[in-house]
């Protein structure tokens, strides 16, 4: 019996620590009833009626605005808020606001840890398993990860970046359709907030460059991914092109406001 328990702990200690840290991180939501999740770019709404109004208002903005906005309001909501608002609506509809926001955070941590462990194993195939598990725990619970999940619009971008890297590299090496569609899905989350795109692109290129030996580049598969991703991300791409190519876009409005303020 003791040997079984020891073997179980030896194989699954990382999951035990993961659930312990998740519980510690969510304890205030579990034991203090109410909606506590204030976010930099919004709130976790308090009931299903509010959530429905917000989600469908984002859909209306998406259909009637000319592209992405560098900030929270207006057409920033037309893409990034469209995704996150309907995700929140789904959680609230099924679980209610209190439990819904707990699951919102839990799914984030689970994505980071699960795909983080797989990604590290792929990038470091000869590494010790315990080292990989410690690395995955750090990927999940480092200060940046704990901060970014509180930013409503961009909360899942960090988790999606980890997941995207893993399934994208898997698709290039194995060519599985499942990995292709998952890479497109997670990739759409990465382009949902314009201001972070340069950082995400730079981080992606640096990782590919450092771990070039582990990347099995297949030109045909890469082209297929780019084409499919471009089609799926076309609302974001077209909207931004139209907005930023217009002389009266939000960037020029910001410049004019700052110029007036400086004068």
DRENDO-1510 file (C-alpha; in Angstrom, 1 decimal, always signed):
<recs>
REC; n; res; u; v; w
REC; 1; UNK; +0.0; +0.0; +0.0 .
REC; 2; UNK; +2.8; +2.4; +0.9 .
REC; 3; UNK; +4.7; +1.5; -2.3 .
REC; 4; UNK; +1.5; +2.3; -4.3 .
REC; 5; UNK; +1.2; +5.7; -2.7 .
REC; 6; UNK; +4.9; +6.4; -3.2 .
REC; 7; UNK; +4.6; +5.4; -6.9 .
REC; 8; UNK; +1.5; +7.5; -7.3 .
REC; 9; UNK; +3.2; +10.5; -5.8 .
REC; 10; UNK; +6.4; +10.0; -7.8 .
REC; 11; UNK; +4.4; +10.0; -11.0 .
REC; 12; UNK; +1.9; +12.7; -10.2 .
REC; 13; UNK; +3.5; +15.1; -7.7 .
REC; 14; UNK; +3.5; +17.9; -10.3 .
REC; 15; UNK; -0.3; +17.6; -10.7 .
REC; 16; UNK; -0.7; +17.6; -6.9 .
REC; 17; UNK; +1.3; +20.8; -6.7 .
REC; 18; UNK; -0.6; +22.3; -9.6 .
REC; 19; UNK; -4.0; +21.7; -8.0 .
REC; 20; UNK; -2.6; +23.0; -4.7 .
REC; 21; UNK; -1.4; +26.3; -6.3 .
REC; 22; UNK; -4.6; +26.7; -8.2 .
REC; 23; UNK; -6.6; +26.3; -5.0 .
REC; 24; UNK; -4.4; +28.8; -3.3 .
REC; 25; UNK; -4.8; +31.2; -6.2 .
REC; 26; UNK; -8.6; +30.9; -6.3 .
REC; 27; UNK; -9.4; +30.5; -2.6 .
REC; 28; UNK; -10.8; +34.0; -2.3 .
REC; 29; UNK; -13.3; +33.2; -5.1 .
REC; 30; UNK; -14.2; +29.9; -3.7 .
REC; 31; UNK; -14.9; +31.0; -0.1 .
REC; 32; UNK; -16.0; +34.6; -0.7 .
REC; 33; UNK; -19.3; +34.7; -2.5 .
REC; 34; UNK; -19.6; +37.4; -5.1 .
REC; 35; UNK; -18.0; +38.6; -8.3 .
REC; 36; UNK; -14.5; +39.7; -7.5 .
REC; 37; UNK; -12.8; +39.5; -10.8 .
REC; 38; UNK; -12.0; +43.2; -11.6 .
REC; 39; UNK; -9.9; +43.3; -14.8 .
REC; 40; UNK; -7.9; +46.0; -16.4 .
REC; 41; UNK; -10.1; +46.0; -19.5 .
REC; 42; UNK; -13.4; +45.1; -18.0 .
REC; 43; UNK; -15.3; +43.0; -15.4 .
REC; 44; UNK; -16.6; +39.5; -15.1 .
REC; 45; UNK; -20.2; +40.5; -15.3 .
REC; 46; UNK; -22.5; +39.7; -12.4 .
REC; 47; UNK; -25.4; +37.9; -14.0 .
REC; 48; UNK; -26.4; +36.3; -17.2 .
REC; 49; UNK; -28.5; +39.3; -18.4 .
REC; 50; UNK; -25.5; +41.7; -18.2 .
REC; 51; UNK; -23.3; +39.1; -19.9 .
REC; 52; UNK; -25.8; +38.7; -22.8 .
REC; 53; UNK; -26.1; +42.4; -23.3 .
REC; 54; UNK; -22.3; +42.8; -23.4 .
REC; 55; UNK; -21.7; +39.9; -25.7 .
REC; 56; UNK; -24.3; +41.0; -28.3 .
REC; 57; UNK; -23.3; +44.6; -28.0 .
REC; 58; UNK; -19.8; +43.4; -29.0 .
REC; 59; UNK; -21.2; +41.5; -31.9 .
REC; 60; UNK; -23.0; +44.7; -33.0 .
REC; 61; UNK; -19.8; +46.7; -32.8 .
REC; 62; UNK; -18.0; +44.0; -34.7 .
REC; 63; UNK; -20.5; +44.4; -37.6 .
REC; 64; UNK; -20.5; +48.2; -37.6 .
REC; 65; UNK; -17.0; +49.5; -36.8 .
REC; 66; UNK; -14.1; +50.0; -39.2 .
REC; 67; UNK; -11.4; +48.1; -37.4 .
REC; 68; UNK; -9.3; +47.7; -34.3 .
REC; 69; UNK; -8.9; +50.4; -31.7 .
REC; 70; UNK; -5.8; +50.9; -29.6 .
REC; 71; UNK; -7.4; +50.4; -26.2 .
REC; 72; UNK; -10.5; +49.1; -24.5 .
REC; 73; UNK; -13.6; +50.8; -25.9 .
REC; 74; UNK; -15.2; +50.9; -29.4 .
REC; 75; UNK; -13.9; +48.5; -31.9 .
REC; 76; UNK; -11.3; +46.9; -29.7 .
REC; 77; UNK; -14.3; +45.0; -28.6 .
REC; 78; UNK; -15.1; +44.1; -32.1 .
REC; 79; UNK; -12.6; +41.3; -32.1 .
REC; 80; UNK; -10.9; +40.5; -28.8 .
REC; 81; UNK; -14.0; +41.3; -26.7 .
REC; 82; UNK; -16.2; +39.4; -29.2 .
REC; 83; UNK; -14.3; +36.2; -28.4 .
REC; 84; UNK; -13.9; +36.7; -24.6 .
REC; 85; UNK; -17.4; +38.0; -24.1 .
REC; 86; UNK; -19.1; +35.0; -25.7 .
REC; 87; UNK; -16.8; +32.7; -23.8 .
REC; 88; UNK; -17.9; +34.4; -20.6 .
REC; 89; UNK; -21.5; +34.1; -21.7 .
REC; 90; UNK; -21.1; +30.4; -22.2 .
REC; 91; UNK; -19.5; +29.9; -18.8 .
REC; 92; UNK; -22.2; +32.1; -17.1 .
REC; 93; UNK; -25.0; +30.3; -18.8 .
REC; 94; UNK; -23.8; +26.9; -17.8 .
REC; 95; UNK; -22.3; +27.6; -14.3 .
REC; 96; UNK; -23.6; +31.0; -13.2 .
REC; 97; UNK; -21.4; +34.0; -12.5 .
REC; 98; UNK; -19.7; +32.8; -9.2 .
REC; 99; UNK; -18.7; +29.4; -10.4 .
REC; 100; UNK; -18.2; +30.6; -14.0 .
REC; 101; UNK; -15.4; +33.0; -13.1 .
REC; 102; UNK; -13.7; +30.2; -11.1 .
REC; 103; UNK; -13.7; +28.0; -14.1 .
REC; 104; UNK; -12.6; +30.9; -16.2 .
REC; 105; UNK; -9.4; +31.1; -14.2 .
REC; 106; UNK; -9.0; +27.3; -13.7 .
REC; 107; UNK; -9.1; +26.7; -17.5 .
REC; 108; UNK; -6.4; +29.3; -18.0 .
REC; 109; UNK; -4.1; +27.6; -15.5 .
REC; 110; UNK; -4.9; +24.2; -16.9 .
REC; 111; UNK; -4.0; +25.3; -20.5 .
REC; 112; UNK; -0.7; +26.8; -19.3 .
REC; 113; UNK; +0.3; +23.8; -17.4 .
REC; 114; UNK; -0.9; +21.0; -19.7 .
REC; 115; UNK; +0.5; +22.5; -22.9 .
REC; 116; UNK; +3.5; +24.0; -21.1 .
REC; 117; UNK; +4.6; +20.5; -20.0 .
REC; 118; UNK; +4.2; +19.1; -23.5 .
REC; 119; UNK; +5.9; +22.1; -25.1 .
REC; 120; UNK; +9.0; +21.8; -22.8 .
REC; 121; UNK; +9.2; +18.1; -23.5 .
REC; 122; UNK; +9.2; +18.8; -27.2 .
REC; 123; UNK; +11.8; +21.6; -27.0 .
REC; 124; UNK; +14.0; +19.7; -24.5 .
REC; 125; UNK; +13.6; +16.0; -25.5 .
REC; 126; UNK; +16.6; +14.8; -23.5 .
REC; 127; UNK; +15.7; +16.8; -20.3 .
REC; 128; UNK; +15.0; +15.1; -17.0 .
REC; 129; UNK; +11.2; +14.6; -16.5 .
REC; 130; UNK; +11.2; +16.2; -13.1 .
REC; 131; UNK; +13.0; +19.3; -14.5 .
REC; 132; UNK; +10.3; +19.5; -17.2 .
REC; 133; UNK; +7.5; +19.4; -14.6 .
REC; 134; UNK; +9.2; +22.1; -12.5 .
REC; 135; UNK; +9.5; +24.2; -15.7 .
REC; 136; UNK; +5.8; +23.7; -16.5 .
REC; 137; UNK; +4.9; +24.8; -13.0 .
REC; 138; UNK; +7.0; +28.0; -13.5 .
REC; 139; UNK; +5.4; +28.7; -16.9 .
REC; 140; UNK; +2.0; +28.5; -15.3 .
REC; 141; UNK; +2.6; +30.4; -12.0 .
REC; 142; UNK; +5.2; +33.0; -12.8 .
REC; 143; UNK; +4.5; +36.6; -12.0 .
REC; 144; UNK; +3.7; +37.5; -15.6 .
REC; 145; UNK; +1.2; +34.7; -16.0 .
REC; 146; UNK; -0.5; +35.6; -12.8 .
REC; 147; UNK; -0.8; +39.3; -13.9 .
REC; 148; UNK; -1.9; +38.8; -17.5 .
REC; 149; UNK; -4.9; +36.6; -16.5 .
REC; 150; UNK; -6.4; +39.6; -14.7 .
REC; 151; UNK; -6.4; +41.6; -18.0 .
REC; 152; UNK; -9.9; +40.8; -19.2 .
REC; 153; UNK; -9.4; +41.2; -23.0 .
REC; 154; UNK; -6.0; +39.6; -23.2 .
REC; 155; UNK; -6.2; +37.2; -20.3 .
REC; 156; UNK; -5.9; +34.0; -22.3 .
REC; 157; UNK; -3.2; +35.2; -24.7 .
REC; 158; UNK; -0.4; +33.8; -22.6 .
REC; 159; UNK; -2.0; +30.4; -22.4 .
REC; 160; UNK; -2.8; +30.4; -26.1 .
REC; 161; UNK; +0.8; +31.3; -26.9 .
REC; 162; UNK; +2.1; +28.3; -25.1 .
REC; 163; UNK; -0.6; +26.0; -26.6 .
REC; 164; UNK; -0.1; +27.5; -30.1 .
REC; 165; UNK; +3.6; +26.8; -30.1 .
REC; 166; UNK; +3.1; +23.2; -29.2 .
REC; 167; UNK; +0.4; +22.4; -31.7 .
REC; 168; UNK; +2.0; +24.4; -34.4 .
REC; 169; UNK; +5.3; +22.6; -34.1 .
REC; 170; UNK; +3.4; +19.3; -33.9 .
REC; 171; UNK; +1.6; +20.1; -37.1 .
REC; 172; UNK; +4.8; +21.0; -38.9 .
REC; 173; UNK; +6.4; +17.7; -37.8 .
REC; 174; UNK; +3.4; +15.4; -38.0 .
REC; 175; UNK; +0.9; +17.0; -40.4 .
REC; 176; UNK; -2.1; +16.0; -38.4 .
REC; 177; UNK; -5.4; +17.9; -39.2 .
REC; 178; UNK; -6.2; +18.1; -35.5 .
REC; 179; UNK; -3.0; +20.0; -34.8 .
REC; 180; UNK; -3.7; +22.3; -37.8 .
REC; 181; UNK; -7.1; +23.3; -36.6 .
REC; 182; UNK; -5.9; +23.7; -33.0 .
REC; 183; UNK; -3.0; +25.9; -34.2 .
REC; 184; UNK; -5.5; +28.1; -36.1 .
REC; 185; UNK; -7.8; +28.3; -33.1 .
REC; 186; UNK; -5.1; +29.3; -30.7 .
REC; 187; UNK; -3.5; +31.6; -33.3 .
REC; 188; UNK; -6.7; +33.6; -33.6 .
REC; 189; UNK; -6.5; +34.3; -29.9 .
REC; 190; UNK; -3.0; +35.7; -30.4 .
REC; 191; UNK; -4.1; +38.3; -32.9 .
REC; 192; UNK; -7.0; +39.5; -30.8 .
REC; 193; UNK; -5.2; +42.4; -29.3 .
REC; 194; UNK; -3.2; +44.6; -31.7 .
REC; 195; UNK; -0.9; +46.2; -29.2 .
REC; 196; UNK; +0.6; +42.8; -28.2 .
REC; 197; UNK; +1.1; +41.4; -31.6 .
REC; 198; UNK; +4.7; +42.8; -32.1 .
REC; 199; UNK; +5.7; +41.2; -28.7 .
REC; 200; UNK; +4.1; +37.9; -29.6 .
REC; 201; UNK; +5.7; +37.8; -33.0 .
REC; 202; UNK; +9.1; +38.6; -31.6 .
REC; 203; UNK; +8.8; +36.0; -28.9 .
REC; 204; UNK; +7.7; +33.4; -31.4 .
REC; 205; UNK; +10.7; +34.1; -33.8 .
REC; 206; UNK; +13.2; +34.1; -30.9 .
REC; 207; UNK; +11.9; +30.7; -29.7 .
REC; 208; UNK; +12.0; +29.3; -33.2 .
REC; 209; UNK; +15.5; +30.6; -33.7 .
REC; 210; UNK; +16.8; +29.2; -30.4 .
REC; 211; UNK; +15.2; +25.8; -30.9 .
REC; 212; UNK; +15.7; +25.6; -34.6 .
REC; 213; UNK; +17.1; +22.0; -34.4 .
REC; 214; UNK; +13.8; +20.9; -32.9 .
REC; 215; UNK; +11.7; +22.6; -35.6 .
REC; 216; UNK; +10.9; +20.3; -38.5 .
REC; 217; UNK; +10.0; +22.8; -41.1 .
REC; 218; UNK; +7.7; +21.6; -43.9 .
REC; 219; UNK; +7.0; +24.3; -46.5 .
REC; 220; UNK; +3.8; +22.7; -47.8 .
REC; 221; UNK; +2.3; +22.4; -44.3 .
REC; 222; UNK; +3.4; +25.9; -43.4 .
REC; 223; UNK; +1.7; +27.4; -46.5 .
REC; 224; UNK; -1.5; +25.4; -45.7 .
REC; 225; UNK; -1.5; +26.9; -42.2 .
REC; 226; UNK; -0.9; +30.4; -43.4 .
REC; 227; UNK; -3.7; +30.2; -45.9 .
REC; 228; UNK; -6.2; +28.8; -43.5 .
REC; 229; UNK; -5.2; +31.1; -40.7 .
REC; 230; UNK; -5.4; +34.2; -43.0 .
REC; 231; UNK; -9.0; +33.2; -44.1 .
REC; 232; UNK; -10.1; +32.7; -40.4 .
REC; 233; UNK; -8.4; +35.9; -39.3 .
REC; 234; UNK; -9.6; +38.0; -42.2 .
REC; 235; UNK; -12.1; +40.0; -40.1 .
REC; 236; UNK; -9.2; +41.2; -38.0 .
REC; 237; UNK; -6.8; +41.8; -40.9 .
REC; 238; UNK; -9.3; +43.6; -43.2 .
REC; 239; UNK; -10.7; +45.7; -40.3 .
REC; 240; UNK; -7.3; +46.9; -39.3 .
REC; 241; UNK; -6.2; +47.6; -42.8 .
REC; 242; UNK; -9.3; +49.7; -43.5 .
REC; 243; UNK; -9.0; +51.5; -40.2 .
REC; 244; UNK; -5.2; +52.2; -40.3 .
REC; 245; UNK; -5.2; +53.2; -44.0 .
REC; 246; UNK; -7.9; +55.8; -43.3 .
REC; 247; UNK; -6.4; +59.2; -42.5 .
REC; 248; UNK; -9.1; +59.7; -39.8 .
REC; 249; UNK; -8.3; +56.7; -37.8 .
REC; 250; UNK; -7.8; +56.4; -34.0 .
REC; 251; UNK; -4.1; +56.7; -34.3 .
REC; 252; UNK; -4.3; +60.2; -35.8 .
REC; 253; UNK; -7.0; +61.1; -33.3 .
REC; 254; UNK; -4.6; +60.2; -30.5 .
REC; 255; UNK; -1.9; +62.3; -32.0 .
REC; 256; UNK; -4.1; +65.3; -32.4 .
REC; 257; UNK; -5.2; +65.0; -28.7 .
REC; 258; UNK; -1.7; +64.7; -27.4 .
REC; 259; UNK; -0.6; +67.6; -29.6 .
REC; 260; UNK; -3.4; +69.8; -28.2 .
REC; 261; UNK; -2.5; +68.7; -24.6 .
REC; 262; UNK; +1.2; +69.5; -25.1 .
REC; 263; UNK; +0.4; +73.0; -26.4 .
</recs>
